Amino acid sequence: MSAEAAPGTAAGAVPAAPRVTRRADGAVEVQAADWSMRVSPDGLTARVHATAGGHPVLLSLCGVLDRTDRTDETLGVHRPEWTVNPEQGLPVITVIRRSTAWQSADTRIRCTAEGPEFQWSVRGEGRLRDVLPFATRAALGGRGGGLLPSGHAWQTLFTPNPGPPRRLLRGAGESAAIGAYGDARPGRGHWFFTPAPLFLAFTEDQHPEDTDPGAAHGEHPWWTLSLGAPVERLTFTEMVHVPSDGGFHLRLAHEGHTEVGGEYRTPAVLLSPGHRDPYAGLHAHRRWLSQRGWAARPRHRAGDRPAWWRQPMFCGWGAQTARARDTGRPAPSLSTRAEYDDHLGHLRSHGLVPGTVVIDDKWQRQYGSWEPDEEAAWPDLRGWIADRHSQNQRVLLWWKAWSTEGVPDHWCVRTADGHPVALDPAHPEARAWLGHCMTRMLGPHGLAADGLKVDFTADTPTGESLRGHGDAWGIALLHQYLDVLYRAAKSARPDALVVTHTPHPAFADVTDMVRLNDMLRLDDPDPYAPVVPQMRLRAAVTAASCPGTLVDTDDWCAPDREQWRDYLAAKGQLGVPALYVTTHLDRTGEPLEEEDYAALRTLWSRWRTAHGDGERE
């Protein structure tokens, strides 16, 4: 899907600044090309209309910034005021309120051509527990107290963070979480992308859940909600869409780890109407972040990337799990030199030689260390990697993010009673250890591997009682961890390839390739799902939010051979083709047949012809 111009604006044209007027009743009205807004005289709500038509969105303006020791209730609200920003020439509307938790508080609305952009500010001291954009906790006296969410007539919701794989869209009355953590347990299955773009899209049209988001066109265009700030200010673990009866608000989970000492301003949230489909809205989201300086630039430009990064990949995890099915042994115990020699030998016998080999879980003695398990699994791993290099192959080593195994407890984020939860990149010795591990794994005097497959970023620590060594938390802490890892990897080996599953635009400077991640949620009561539509969605999200970043198509875990074949046929359109199996599927035991090996040979040959084998792209 190609990027669209700003809604209602010709490509290359500079949109006119919105016009603002004060009505006799004290209301403030804004008129832009694609939207209009009326802020009520009492400052409590704003009604936003799309020029294209449809029902308006009724926004609850005051916001809620709860402290860990006190809830934030609104005692009173002043009438809205407005000025023009002298630098940008854009109207800014301010609504001041009285708060039970803060010395002062206000809502500021920056009126842009794309839509109104909201921020909530407070002054005082305390630690943030939750921030609730587009909600008011009213203590105004009389009727109508309590939590007041925003209202809408939306029917369908799109989130770029994959959830149940069979569902590409969901009802607007359902929740959606985008953030830095998740796992296989109920209510936490949003771990495929950590983090995905902080973006949601809505429409009044009711689309079936299996509709391709790029084809989700109807009577009404899509509205989008985009959240943005410098990555170091994303100190919350997740952004949650909280639905209610005909309403919604957002929740940013700071978990007591964001300290306010003076003035604090939330990230900005842009409400933008008029997008033809969610992917067009996601392109616009990325463009907005770039304009504000909140989208990172990749460390490697397309013309400066090593060509070997694009070579077809073999990752041994699927073959390990297939062997685990046969032997009854744990899959990590089957990451061994002998097993990988067998896997690669079998592929070679069928005319398949991957350009990159990923040694998966568990090649190390301990997850938190660089040291190979030479006794039980990988004798002379350095020599094995050198042998692969002599055959013009590259080797990536799987890395379990956040692992505390084998590292001192005091280097870690810990529970209130001292148990380690995650290696803390804010601890100077932990940072030094990560650097040492990368040097030993990738450096010429170490194992001399060629890069990393970083996994388990969804193990980002979460919890109010946890204690670390710095001010970063949530998404910001994950970026800090990956930044330490990425810089150390590049220092050890400048052409190292770092693969993550983090397609948030602010993470483009800590990843070289985004992995689309597992096809299924195997712990779901019924994990079966059509995988090609889901993987197309993930590739489209990555292309829109991190344009130019390479994609690792992944290959695990196919529901059955028929779907594995369907996905194989689609991979060349999505990214670097990855293969995880060699003889049979782990889930069903179905064998690969000669036609499958032939299809792989054809795909890899065509891919190599299209993308070359030279030193640089």
C-alpha positions as CSV (number, residue, x, y, z in Angstrom):
1,M,0.0,0.0,0.0
2,S,1.5,3.3,-1.0
3,A,1.5,6.3,1.3
4,E,-1.4,8.8,0.9
5,A,-1.2,12.5,1.1
6,A,-2.7,14.2,4.1
7,P,-6.5,13.6,3.9
8,G,-8.1,16.1,1.6
9,T,-4.8,17.6,0.5
10,A,-3.1,17.3,-2.9
11,A,0.3,15.6,-2.9
12,G,2.9,18.3,-2.3
13,A,0.5,21.0,-1.3
14,V,0.9,22.8,2.0
15,P,-2.4,22.5,3.9
16,A,-3.9,25.8,5.2
17,A,-3.9,26.3,9.0
18,P,-7.3,25.7,10.6
19,R,-9.5,28.7,11.5
20,V,-10.7,29.3,15.0
21,T,-13.6,31.4,16.2
22,R,-15.2,32.2,19.6
23,R,-19.0,31.8,19.8
24,A,-21.2,34.0,21.9
25,D,-21.9,31.2,24.3
26,G,-18.1,30.8,25.0
27,A,-17.6,27.8,22.8
28,V,-14.5,27.6,20.6
29,E,-15.0,26.3,17.1
30,V,-12.3,25.1,14.7
31,Q,-12.7,24.7,10.9
32,A,-10.1,22.8,8.8
33,A,-10.3,21.3,5.3
34,D,-11.0,17.7,6.6
35,W,-12.4,18.2,10.0
36,S,-14.1,20.6,12.4
37,M,-14.4,20.8,16.1
38,R,-16.5,22.5,18.8
39,V,-15.1,22.8,22.3
40,S,-17.9,23.3,24.7
41,P,-18.2,26.5,26.8
42,D,-17.6,24.5,30.0
43,G,-14.4,23.0,28.6
44,L,-15.4,19.4,29.4
45,T,-15.9,18.1,25.9
46,A,-15.0,18.6,22.3
47,R,-17.1,17.3,19.4
48,V,-15.1,16.5,16.3
49,H,-16.7,16.1,12.8
50,A,-15.1,14.6,9.7
51,T,-15.8,16.7,6.6
52,A,-16.4,13.4,4.7
53,G,-19.5,12.8,6.9
54,G,-20.5,10.3,9.5
55,H,-21.2,10.7,13.2
56,P,-19.0,13.0,15.3
57,V,-16.7,11.9,18.0
58,L,-17.4,13.3,21.4
59,L,-14.1,13.7,23.3
60,S,-13.8,13.9,27.1
61,L,-11.1,16.6,27.4
62,C,-9.8,16.8,30.9
63,G,-7.7,13.6,31.0
64,V,-6.8,11.6,34.1
65,L,-3.2,11.4,35.5
66,D,-3.4,9.2,38.6
67,R,-0.6,9.2,41.1
68,T,0.3,6.0,43.0
69,D,-0.9,7.7,46.2
70,R,-3.9,9.7,44.9
71,T,-6.4,9.5,42.2
72,D,-6.8,12.5,39.9
73,E,-10.3,13.9,40.0
74,T,-11.4,17.1,38.3
75,L,-13.0,19.6,40.7
76,G,-13.6,22.4,38.2
77,V,-12.9,23.4,34.6
78,H,-12.3,26.9,33.1
79,R,-13.7,28.0,29.8
80,P,-11.5,27.2,26.8
81,E,-9.0,29.8,25.6
82,W,-6.9,29.9,22.4
83,T,-3.8,31.4,20.9
84,V,-1.7,31.0,17.8
85,N,1.6,29.3,18.1
86,P,4.0,32.0,16.7
87,E,6.5,29.4,15.3
88,Q,4.1,27.1,13.5
89,G,1.2,29.4,12.9
90,L,-1.2,26.8,14.3
91,P,-4.0,27.5,16.8
92,V,-3.6,26.0,20.2
93,I,-6.6,25.7,22.5
94,T,-6.1,25.4,26.3
95,V,-8.5,24.1,28.9
96,I,-7.4,24.6,32.5
97,R,-8.9,22.4,35.3
98,R,-8.6,22.0,39.0
99,S,-7.3,18.6,40.2
100,T,-7.3,16.7,43.5
101,A,-3.9,15.3,42.7
102,W,-1.9,18.2,41.1
103,Q,-1.2,21.8,41.8
104,S,-2.4,22.7,38.3
105,A,-3.5,20.8,35.2
106,D,-4.5,21.6,31.6
107,T,-5.4,20.1,28.2
108,R,-3.8,21.6,25.1
109,I,-5.2,21.0,21.7
110,R,-2.8,21.8,18.8
111,C,-5.0,22.3,15.7
112,T,-3.2,20.8,12.6
113,A,-4.4,20.1,9.1
114,E,-4.4,16.4,9.8
115,G,-6.5,16.7,12.9
116,P,-6.5,17.9,16.5
117,E,-3.5,16.9,18.6
118,F,-3.9,16.6,22.3
119,Q,-1.6,16.7,25.3
120,W,-2.3,16.8,29.0
121,S,-0.1,18.7,31.5
122,V,0.2,18.7,35.2
123,R,2.4,20.5,37.8
124,G,3.2,19.0,41.2
125,E,5.0,16.0,42.6
126,G,4.2,12.3,42.6
127,R,4.6,9.1,40.6
128,L,2.3,8.3,37.8
129,R,0.3,5.1,38.0
130,D,-2.0,5.4,34.9
131,V,-2.7,8.2,32.4
132,L,-6.2,8.1,30.8
133,P,-6.3,10.2,27.7
134,F,-9.9,11.1,26.6
135,A,-11.4,10.4,30.0
136,T,-12.5,12.7,32.9
137,R,-12.8,11.6,36.5
138,A,-15.4,14.1,37.5
139,A,-16.0,15.4,41.0
140,L,-17.9,18.5,40.0
141,G,-20.8,18.2,42.3
142,G,-24.3,17.3,41.3
143,R,-25.2,14.5,38.9
144,G,-22.8,12.8,36.5
145,G,-19.7,12.3,38.6
146,G,-17.2,9.5,38.2
147,L,-15.3,8.4,35.1
148,L,-16.5,10.0,31.9
149,P,-15.1,8.4,28.8
150,S,-15.4,9.6,25.2
151,G,-18.2,8.7,22.8
152,H,-18.3,7.4,19.3
153,A,-20.3,5.5,16.7
154,W,-17.5,3.3,15.4
155,Q,-18.1,-0.3,14.6
156,T,-14.7,-1.7,13.6
157,L,-11.3,-1.4,15.2
158,F,-7.8,-2.1,13.7
159,T,-4.7,-2.5,15.8
160,P,-1.3,-3.0,14.3
161,N,-0.4,-5.3,17.2
162,P,-1.3,-8.9,16.2
163,G,-3.6,-10.7,18.5
164,P,-5.6,-13.8,17.7
165,P,-4.1,-14.8,14.3
166,R,-7.4,-15.6,12.7
167,R,-8.7,-12.0,13.3
168,L,-7.4,-9.1,11.2
169,L,-10.0,-6.6,12.5
170,R,-12.1,-6.6,15.6
171,G,-15.2,-4.8,17.0
172,A,-14.8,-1.3,18.2
173,G,-16.3,-2.4,21.5
174,E,-13.2,-4.7,22.2
175,S,-10.0,-3.9,24.0
176,A,-6.6,-3.6,22.3
177,A,-3.2,-3.4,23.9
178,I,0.0,-2.2,22.3
179,G,3.2,-2.2,24.3
180,A,6.4,-3.9,25.4
181,Y,5.2,-7.0,27.2
182,G,2.9,-10.1,26.7
183,D,3.0,-13.8,26.8
184,A,0.8,-16.9,26.2
185,R,-1.5,-16.5,29.2
186,P,-5.1,-15.3,28.9
187,G,-5.5,-11.6,28.2
188,R,-1.7,-11.2,27.5
189,G,-1.4,-12.7,24.0
190,H,-0.3,-9.4,22.3
191,W,3.4,-10.4,22.2
192,F,4.0,-10.8,18.5
193,F,5.2,-7.2,18.0
194,T,6.8,-5.6,21.1
195,P,6.2,-2.8,20.5
196,A,4.0,-2.3,17.5
197,P,3.2,1.3,16.4
198,L,1.2,3.2,19.0
199,F,-1.7,3.5,16.6
200,L,-5.4,2.6,16.3
201,A,-7.9,3.0,13.4
202,F,-11.7,3.0,13.6
203,T,-14.6,3.2,11.2
204,E,-18.4,3.3,11.4
205,D,-18.6,0.5,8.8
206,Q,-18.9,-3.0,10.2
207,H,-16.3,-5.2,8.6
208,P,-16.0,-9.0,9.1
209,E,-13.0,-9.9,11.3
210,D,-11.2,-11.7,8.5
211,T,-11.3,-8.6,6.1
212,D,-7.9,-7.6,4.7
213,P,-7.3,-4.2,6.3
214,G,-6.0,-2.9,3.0
215,A,-9.3,-3.7,1.4
216,A,-11.5,-2.5,4.3
217,H,-13.3,0.2,2.3
218,G,-16.9,1.2,2.8
219,E,-19.3,4.0,3.1
220,H,-17.2,5.7,5.8
221,P,-13.5,6.5,5.9
222,W,-11.3,5.5,8.8
223,W,-10.4,7.6,11.8
224,T,-7.0,7.1,13.4
225,L,-5.5,7.7,16.8
226,S,-1.7,8.2,16.9
227,L,0.4,8.5,20.0
228,G,3.9,10.0,19.8
229,A,6.8,11.4,21.8
230,P,10.6,11.0,21.9
231,V,11.2,7.3,22.7
232,E,12.8,8.1,26.0
233,R,9.5,9.6,27.1
234,L,7.5,6.5,26.4
235,T,7.8,5.4,30.0
236,F,4.7,3.2,30.1
237,T,4.5,-0.5,29.5
238,E,1.5,-0.4,27.2
239,M,-1.2,1.7,25.6
240,V,-4.6,0.2,26.0
241,H,-7.8,0.9,24.2
242,V,-10.4,0.7,26.9
243,P,-14.0,0.3,25.5
244,S,-17.2,1.1,27.3
245,D,-20.9,1.3,26.4
246,G,-20.7,3.5,23.2
247,G,-17.5,5.0,24.4
248,F,-13.8,4.6,24.9
249,H,-10.7,6.0,26.5
250,L,-7.0,5.2,26.4
251,R,-4.8,4.0,29.3
252,L,-1.1,4.4,29.5
253,A,0.3,2.1,32.2
254,H,3.2,3.9,33.9
255,E,3.1,1.6,36.9
256,G,4.6,4.1,39.3
257,H,7.9,4.4,37.4
258,T,7.4,7.9,36.0
259,E,8.2,10.5,38.5
260,V,6.8,14.0,38.3
261,G,8.8,16.7,40.0
262,G,7.5,20.0,38.6
263,E,5.8,20.1,35.2
264,Y,4.9,16.9,33.2
265,R,3.4,16.7,29.8
266,T,2.0,13.5,28.3
267,P,2.9,12.2,24.8
268,A,0.8,13.8,22.1
269,V,-2.3,12.0,20.7
270,L,-3.4,12.9,17.2
271,L,-7.0,12.2,16.1
272,S,-7.2,12.2,12.3
273,P,-10.2,11.5,10.1
274,G,-10.6,10.6,6.4
275,H,-8.2,7.7,5.7
276,R,-9.2,5.2,3.1
277,D,-8.1,2.2,5.1
278,P,-6.0,1.3,8.2
279,Y,-2.7,0.9,6.2
280,A,-3.1,4.4,4.7
281,G,-3.7,5.7,8.2
282,L,-0.6,3.9,9.4
283,H,1.5,5.5,6.6
284,A,0.1,8.9,7.8
285,H,1.0,8.0,11.4
286,R,4.6,7.3,10.4
287,R,4.7,10.6,8.5
288,W,3.4,12.5,11.5
289,L,6.1,10.9,13.8
290,S,8.8,11.8,11.2
291,Q,7.6,15.4,11.0
292,R,7.7,15.7,14.8
293,G,11.2,14.1,15.0
294,W,9.9,11.0,16.8
295,A,10.6,8.4,14.2
296,A,14.2,7.0,14.2
297,R,16.4,6.8,11.1
298,P,17.8,3.3,10.4
299,R,21.5,3.0,11.1
300,H,22.1,1.4,7.7
301,R,20.7,3.0,4.5
302,A,19.4,0.7,1.8
303,G,22.5,1.2,-0.5
304,D,24.9,0.6,2.4
305,R,23.5,-2.7,3.7
306,P,25.5,-5.8,3.2
307,A,23.9,-7.9,0.4
308,W,24.2,-11.1,2.5
309,W,21.5,-9.7,4.8
310,R,19.0,-10.5,2.1
311,Q,20.1,-14.1,1.6
312,P,17.5,-16.9,2.2
313,M,17.6,-18.0,5.9
314,F,17.4,-21.3,7.7
315,C,16.5,-21.1,11.4
316,G,16.7,-24.4,13.2
317,W,13.8,-23.9,15.7
318,G,11.1,-25.6,13.7
319,A,13.4,-28.5,12.9
320,Q,14.2,-28.7,16.7
321,T,10.5,-28.8,17.6
322,A,9.9,-31.4,14.9
323,R,12.6,-33.6,16.4
324,A,11.3,-33.0,19.9
325,R,7.9,-34.4,18.7
326,D,9.7,-37.5,17.5
327,T,12.1,-38.0,20.4
328,G,10.2,-36.6,23.4
329,R,13.1,-34.4,24.3
330,P,12.8,-30.7,25.0
331,A,13.3,-28.7,21.9
332,P,16.1,-26.4,23.4
333,S,18.1,-29.6,24.1
334,L,18.1,-30.2,20.3
335,S,20.1,-27.1,19.5
336,T,23.3,-29.1,18.9
337,R,26.1,-29.2,16.4
338,A,25.2,-32.7,15.4
339,E,21.5,-31.9,14.8
340,Y,22.3,-28.8,12.8
341,D,24.8,-30.7,10.7
342,D,22.0,-33.2,9.9
343,H,19.5,-30.4,9.1
344,L,21.8,-28.6,6.8
345,G,23.1,-31.8,5.2
346,H,19.5,-32.8,4.4
347,L,18.8,-29.4,2.8
348,R,22.0,-29.6,0.8
349,S,21.0,-33.1,-0.5
350,H,17.9,-31.4,-1.9
351,G,19.8,-28.6,-3.5
352,L,19.1,-26.0,-0.8
353,V,22.0,-24.0,0.7
354,P,20.8,-21.1,2.9
355,G,22.8,-18.0,2.9
356,T,22.2,-17.4,6.6
357,V,21.9,-20.0,9.3
358,V,20.3,-19.1,12.7
359,I,21.3,-21.2,15.6
360,D,18.3,-21.1,17.9
361,D,17.5,-21.8,21.6
362,K,19.6,-23.1,23.5
363,W,23.1,-23.0,22.2
364,Q,24.5,-21.4,25.4
365,R,25.2,-22.8,28.8
366,Q,23.1,-20.0,30.3
367,Y,20.7,-17.7,28.6
368,G,22.2,-14.6,30.0
369,S,25.7,-15.4,28.8
370,W,27.7,-15.7,25.5
371,E,29.4,-19.0,26.5
372,P,28.4,-22.0,24.3
373,D,27.4,-25.3,25.9
374,E,30.5,-27.1,24.5
375,E,30.1,-30.3,26.5
376,A,26.4,-31.1,25.7
377,A,25.7,-29.2,22.5
378,W,28.2,-27.1,20.6
379,P,31.8,-28.2,20.8
380,D,34.1,-25.8,19.0
381,L,31.3,-23.4,17.9
382,R,33.9,-21.0,16.7
383,G,35.3,-23.6,14.3
384,W,31.8,-24.6,13.1
385,I,31.0,-20.9,12.3
386,A,34.4,-20.6,10.5
387,D,33.5,-23.7,8.4
388,R,30.2,-22.1,7.4
389,H,32.0,-18.9,6.4
390,S,34.3,-21.0,4.2
391,Q,31.1,-22.2,2.4
392,N,30.0,-18.6,1.9
393,Q,27.3,-18.8,4.6
394,R,26.6,-16.5,7.6
395,V,25.6,-17.5,11.1
396,L,23.3,-15.6,13.5
397,L,23.0,-16.5,17.2
398,W,19.7,-16.5,19.0
399,W,19.6,-14.2,22.0
400,K,17.0,-14.2,24.7
401,A,16.3,-10.6,25.7
402,W,16.1,-9.7,29.4
403,S,17.4,-13.1,30.7
404,T,18.7,-13.2,34.2
405,E,20.2,-16.7,34.0
406,G,23.8,-16.6,34.9
407,V,24.1,-12.9,35.8
408,P,24.3,-11.4,39.3
409,D,20.9,-10.5,40.9
410,H,22.0,-6.9,41.6
411,W,22.4,-6.2,37.9
412,C,18.7,-6.8,37.4
413,V,15.3,-5.3,37.8
414,R,14.0,-7.0,40.9
415,T,10.9,-7.6,42.9
416,A,10.2,-5.9,46.2
417,D,11.8,-8.9,48.0
418,G,14.9,-9.0,45.8
419,H,14.2,-11.6,43.2
420,P,15.6,-10.9,39.7
421,V,13.1,-10.3,36.9
422,A,15.1,-8.8,34.0
423,L,18.6,-7.7,33.2
424,D,18.6,-3.9,33.8
425,P,20.3,-1.9,31.0
426,A,20.4,1.1,33.3
427,H,22.9,-0.8,35.6
428,P,26.4,0.1,34.4
429,E,27.8,-3.4,35.0
430,A,24.8,-5.0,33.2
431,R,25.5,-2.7,30.2
432,A,29.2,-3.7,30.3
433,W,28.2,-7.4,30.4
434,L,26.0,-7.0,27.4
435,G,28.9,-5.4,25.6
436,H,31.2,-8.2,26.6
437,C,28.7,-10.8,25.4
438,M,28.4,-9.2,22.0
439,T,32.2,-9.0,21.7
440,R,32.6,-12.6,22.5
441,M,29.8,-13.7,20.2
442,L,30.5,-11.5,17.2
443,G,34.0,-10.2,17.5
444,P,36.9,-11.7,15.5
445,H,38.6,-13.0,18.6
446,G,35.4,-14.6,19.9
447,L,32.9,-16.9,18.2
448,A,33.0,-14.6,15.1
449,A,29.2,-15.0,14.4
450,D,27.5,-12.6,12.0
451,G,24.6,-11.2,14.0
452,L,21.7,-11.8,16.4
453,K,18.1,-13.0,16.3
454,V,16.8,-11.2,19.4
455,D,13.8,-12.9,20.9
456,F,11.6,-12.5,24.0
457,T,11.5,-8.7,23.9
458,A,7.9,-9.3,25.3
459,D,9.6,-10.2,28.7
460,T,10.0,-6.4,29.3
461,P,9.5,-6.0,33.1
462,T,6.1,-4.9,34.3
463,G,4.9,-4.2,37.8
464,E,4.6,-1.3,40.2
465,S,6.6,-2.8,43.0
466,L,9.6,-3.7,40.7
467,R,12.8,-1.7,41.2
468,G,15.5,-0.8,38.7
469,H,18.5,1.4,38.5
470,G,17.3,4.3,36.2
471,D,14.4,6.4,35.2
472,A,13.4,4.6,32.1
473,W,10.5,2.1,32.1
474,G,8.3,0.2,29.7
475,I,8.8,1.0,26.0
476,A,11.6,3.4,26.8
477,L,13.5,0.7,28.9
478,L,13.1,-1.8,26.1
479,H,14.6,0.7,23.6
480,Q,17.4,1.3,26.1
481,Y,18.1,-2.4,26.3
482,L,18.1,-2.9,22.5
483,D,20.2,0.2,22.0
484,V,22.9,-1.2,24.3
485,L,22.8,-4.5,22.5
486,Y,22.7,-3.0,19.0
487,R,25.6,-0.6,19.6
488,A,27.7,-3.4,21.1
489,A,26.9,-5.7,18.2
490,K,28.0,-3.1,15.7
491,S,31.1,-2.3,17.6
492,A,32.1,-6.0,17.6
493,R,31.2,-6.5,14.0
494,P,30.1,-3.4,11.9
495,D,28.2,-5.6,9.4
496,A,26.4,-7.6,12.1
497,L,22.7,-8.2,11.3
498,V,20.4,-7.6,14.2
499,V,16.9,-9.1,13.9
500,T,14.1,-8.1,16.3
501,H,10.2,-8.1,16.3
502,T,9.9,-4.3,17.1
503,P,8.2,-2.5,14.2
504,H,7.6,0.7,16.2
505,P,9.1,3.6,14.1
506,A,11.2,4.8,17.1
507,F,12.9,1.4,17.1
508,A,14.3,1.7,13.5
509,D,17.7,2.6,14.9
510,V,18.0,-0.6,17.0
511,T,17.0,-3.2,14.4
512,D,18.1,-4.1,10.9
513,M,15.4,-6.6,10.1
514,V,11.9,-7.1,11.6
515,R,10.9,-10.7,12.1
516,L,7.2,-11.4,11.6
517,N,7.2,-13.8,14.5
518,D,5.3,-17.0,15.2
519,M,2.3,-17.8,13.0
520,L,0.1,-19.1,15.8
521,R,-0.7,-18.7,19.5
522,L,-0.2,-22.4,20.3
523,D,-1.5,-22.0,23.9
524,D,-4.9,-20.8,22.7
525,P,-7.8,-23.3,23.2
526,D,-8.1,-23.5,19.4
527,P,-4.9,-22.2,17.9
528,Y,-5.7,-23.1,14.3
529,A,-5.9,-20.1,12.0
530,P,-5.3,-19.2,8.3
531,V,-1.7,-17.9,8.4
532,V,-1.2,-16.1,5.1
533,P,-3.6,-13.2,5.8
534,Q,-2.1,-12.7,9.2
535,M,1.5,-12.7,8.0
536,R,0.5,-10.3,5.2
537,L,-0.9,-8.0,7.8
538,R,2.3,-8.1,9.8
539,A,4.4,-7.4,6.7
540,A,2.1,-4.5,5.8
541,V,2.4,-3.0,9.3
542,T,6.2,-3.2,9.1
543,A,6.4,-1.7,5.6
544,A,4.1,1.2,6.6
545,S,5.7,2.0,10.0
546,C,9.4,1.2,9.2
547,P,9.7,1.8,5.5
548,G,12.9,0.3,4.0
549,T,13.5,-2.0,7.0
550,L,14.1,-5.6,5.9
551,V,11.5,-8.3,6.9
552,D,12.3,-11.8,8.1
553,T,9.2,-13.9,7.1
554,D,9.6,-16.5,9.9
555,D,8.2,-20.0,9.2
556,W,6.9,-21.3,12.5
557,C,4.5,-22.9,13.4
558,A,2.4,-23.8,10.4
559,P,-1.0,-25.4,11.2
560,D,-0.5,-28.0,8.5
561,R,1.4,-28.7,5.3
562,E,-1.2,-27.1,3.1
563,Q,-0.9,-23.8,4.9
564,W,2.9,-24.1,5.0
565,R,2.8,-24.4,1.2
566,D,0.4,-21.5,0.9
567,Y,2.7,-19.3,3.0
568,L,5.8,-20.5,1.1
569,A,4.2,-19.2,-2.1
570,A,3.6,-15.8,-0.5
571,K,7.0,-15.2,1.1
572,G,8.7,-13.7,-1.8
573,Q,6.2,-10.9,-1.8
574,L,6.7,-10.1,1.9
575,G,10.4,-10.3,2.8
576,V,13.5,-12.4,3.1
577,P,12.4,-16.0,2.9
578,A,13.0,-17.9,6.1
579,L,12.8,-21.7,6.4
580,Y,12.4,-23.4,9.8
581,V,11.8,-27.1,8.8
582,T,13.8,-29.7,7.0
583,T,12.0,-33.0,6.9
584,H,8.5,-32.7,8.4
585,L,6.3,-30.3,10.3
586,D,6.3,-30.4,14.0
587,R,2.6,-29.7,14.6
588,T,1.2,-32.5,12.3
589,G,4.2,-34.6,11.5
590,E,3.5,-34.3,7.7
591,P,6.6,-34.8,5.7
592,L,8.0,-32.4,3.1
593,E,7.8,-33.9,-0.3
594,E,9.9,-33.4,-3.4
595,E,7.4,-30.8,-4.7
596,D,8.1,-28.8,-1.5
597,Y,11.8,-28.9,-2.0
598,A,11.4,-28.0,-5.6
599,A,9.2,-25.0,-4.6
600,L,11.9,-23.9,-2.1
601,R,14.6,-24.2,-4.7
602,T,12.5,-22.1,-7.1
603,L,11.7,-19.4,-4.5
604,W,15.4,-19.1,-3.3
605,S,16.7,-19.0,-6.9
606,R,14.2,-16.3,-7.9
607,W,14.9,-14.3,-4.7
608,R,18.7,-14.5,-5.3
609,T,18.3,-13.4,-8.9
610,A,16.2,-10.4,-7.8
611,H,18.4,-9.4,-4.9
612,G,21.9,-10.4,-5.9
613,D,24.8,-12.0,-4.1
614,G,27.2,-9.0,-4.1
615,E,28.9,-7.3,-1.2
616,R,26.4,-4.4,-1.1
617,E,22.9,-3.8,-2.2
